């Protein structure tokens, strides 16, 4: 079992990012990319019932 403080968990979750990618190719629409969560982040998100 991994024990973390609440501020540590929040700091860790804050590293998950969603970016918009706008390719410079004609006819290509911008799209969003979300970073992959670490194993600890996945566990936390599972406990919270959150899906990315």
ROKEGU-815114 format. One line per 5 residues: number of its first residue (from 1); their letters; for each residue x, y, z of C-alpha. Coordinates in Angstrom, 3 decimals, decimal comma. Layout:
% ROKEGU-815114
NUM	A	X Y Z ~ ...
% end
This chain:
% ROKEGU-815114
1	XXXXX	0,000 0,000 0,000 ~ 1,318 3,412 -0,956 ~ 0,688 6,212 1,501 ~ 0,680 9,804 0,296 ~ -0,430 13,063 1,768
6	XXXXX	-3,327 14,920 0,170 ~ -1,086 17,766 -1,078 ~ 1,288 15,213 -2,632 ~ -1,600 13,504 -4,429 ~ -2,908 16,842 -5,760
11	XXXXX	0,585 17,850 -6,926 ~ 0,976 14,501 -8,687 ~ -2,420 14,699 -10,398 ~ -1,626 18,252 -11,542 ~ 0,999 16,840 -13,923
16	XXXXX	-1,705 15,302 -16,145 ~ -2,148 17,634 -19,108 ~ -4,463 17,939 -22,098 ~ -2,938 19,730 -25,069 ~ -4,450 20,790 -28,370
21	XXXXX	-2,355 19,851 -31,389 ~ -2,906 21,918 -34,527 ~ -1,082 20,269 -37,453 ~ 0,062 22,553 -40,264 ~ -1,365 20,288 -42,946
26	XXXXX	-4,184 21,452 -45,194 ~ -7,516 19,907 -44,236 ~ -6,262 18,562 -40,904 ~ -8,332 19,544 -37,885 ~ -6,813 20,274 -34,462
31	XXXXX	-7,100 17,442 -31,939 ~ -6,514 16,945 -28,228 ~ -3,913 14,730 -26,610 ~ -3,932 13,827 -22,903 ~ -0,765 12,655 -21,181
36	XXXXX	-0,790 9,074 -19,942 ~ -1,204 8,791 -16,176 ~ 1,509 7,128 -14,121 ~ 0,615 3,901 -12,279 ~ 0,036 5,890 -9,070
41	XXXXX	-2,156 8,406 -10,897 ~ -4,156 5,535 -12,452 ~ -4,756 4,066 -9,015 ~ -5,884 7,409 -7,612 ~ -8,169 8,057 -10,599
46	XXXXX	-9,647 4,533 -10,272 ~ -10,450 5,177 -6,601 ~ -12,122 8,458 -7,588 ~ -14,035 6,841 -10,462 ~ -12,482 9,222 -13,011
51	XX	-11,826 8,203 -16,626 ~ -9,631 10,290 -18,921
% end
